[in-house]
Amino acid sequence: HMERSKQLIGVIDAPGPARDALAQTIARDGLAVVAVGHADELPAAVDLVVAHVRAVPADEWPTLCERLPTLVV
């Protein structure tokens, strides 16, 4: 069978140990992960976003969710 290319998961959270731990946990499943501090920093290739509720200002949620599938933690 053909190997499926890895999905790129974008993690939005304030920099620090908690964000690093979240990104590492997601990456354990063989997914490619990029961690950023703000939605504007997400690469175009991101397939799914995992965003910490406190890391995204309330007025930015609609734009983020329109653009990409988004999970809030």
Secondary structure in CASP SS format (residue, H / E / C, confidence):
PFRMAT SS
TARGET T0000
AUTHOR 0000-0000-0000
METHOD secondary structure of the structure
MODEL  1
H C 1.00
M C 1.00
E C 1.00
R C 1.00
S C 1.00
K C 1.00
Q C 1.00
L E 1.00
I E 1.00
G E 1.00
V E 1.00
I E 1.00
D C 1.00
A C 1.00
P C 1.00
G C 1.00
P H 1.00
A H 1.00
R H 1.00
D H 1.00
A H 1.00
L H 1.00
A H 1.00
Q H 1.00
T H 1.00
I H 1.00
A H 1.00
R C 1.00
D C 1.00
G C 1.00
L C 1.00
A E 1.00
V E 1.00
V E 1.00
A E 1.00
V E 1.00
G C 1.00
H C 1.00
A H 1.00
D H 1.00
E H 1.00
L C 1.00
P C 1.00
A C 1.00
A C 1.00
V C 1.00
D C 1.00
L E 1.00
V E 1.00
V E 1.00
A E 1.00
H C 1.00
V H 1.00
R H 1.00
A H 1.00
V C 1.00
P C 1.00
A H 1.00
D H 1.00
E H 1.00
W H 1.00
P H 1.00
T H 1.00
L H 1.00
C H 1.00
E H 1.00
R H 1.00
L C 1.00
P C 1.00
T E 1.00
L E 1.00
V E 1.00
V C 1.00
END
